C-alpha cells in the first residue's frame, strides 16, 4: 500500500529545494516525523518467535498528531475519556464555516484567527441559546477545528457537538423542539457580527473585502443521535488527518492520485495532483505548535463539571428505565473496548501466530521528532 510517508521520502528533496525558505518549522517537523514513523530511524524492539525462530522488528511510532499511522486508532481512547461528559439526551452537530474571502487571512495568521473562529462561533451559539424564545439557558459544546475539504483544499470550519437542551436560571433542564436546535440563519448573522467585531480589533481587518460582511455566512445544524452515538460520530473528526494512507491510490510520473468522497452525492471520485502540489496542500493543514483543536464550552467547560453531573442525574431519572439501562450498557461497552482490545492482543508472531519473546531494544538512529 502506498503511504504518505512514501510521497515525502521521494519528493521532499524537490519540495525543500523549491519551498524550503518558506517552510514553517512545524511543517518541517511533520515531514520528518511522517517519513521516519515506524522505521529504524526511531528505534524499537526486537522479538524472537520460539516456535518458528523468526526474528521480528517492532519500530516506534512518531506520535505526531498529523501522521496517518499514529492517529488511525486514537478515537477509541478519546471516547473512553468523554464518557464523563455524555448526557442521556439527543445531540446536534453544528458546523460554522467562514466565507472564501477570509480563508487567505486565516491561513496566514492561523493561531490567532483559529482562536478567534472558536471564540466567536461559541459565543454566538451561547447568546442565541440564552434567548427564552429558543432554549433560555446555558448549553454544552464540544468543538473541533477542521481545515480541509475532501480534496485537500483549504476550508477552515468548526464542528460543535451540543446536547438538545440547556439549563435555565432556575436550574431546570429545558428541552429543545424535536429535530430542531436553533435557527441557523439567525445564528449565522450573530456569528458574522461577532467575528467582524473581533477582527476589527486586529491589524488585518482592512484586508477583508467589504462585501464579505454583507453576504450570508454558512452555519449548518443536524441531529446526530443520542450521547454515545454523537460522541462516536465526532471522534473521527478529531483524529482524522487531512488524508489517510488508504486514500492514496498511485504515485507515478511525479503525480499523486488519491480518492475522495463528494459531499453532495457521497460518490467516490479521484484527484490527481503534481507531487509538490500534493505536499503543499497537505502541509497547509498542519496546525501551529501547541494549538488545541478540541475545546469545551458552557456546561462542558471544566468550571461547570459539577453542574453537569446534576444535569445528567436529572436526565437519567426522567427517561425510561429500559432506555437508561441501554445507554448505561452502551457506555460500559465503549469504556471497556480499548482495555479489552489490549488484553485480547498479545504480541504474536505474524508468521505462525505464536507468542513472541522480547530480545532487546533498538536505539534510534536520529533524534526522535518532538
Order of alpha helices (4+ residues) and beta strands (2+ residues): alpha-alpha-beta-beta-alpha-alpha-beta-alpha-alpha-beta-beta-beta-beta-alpha-beta-alpha-beta-beta-beta-alpha-beta-alpha-alpha-beta
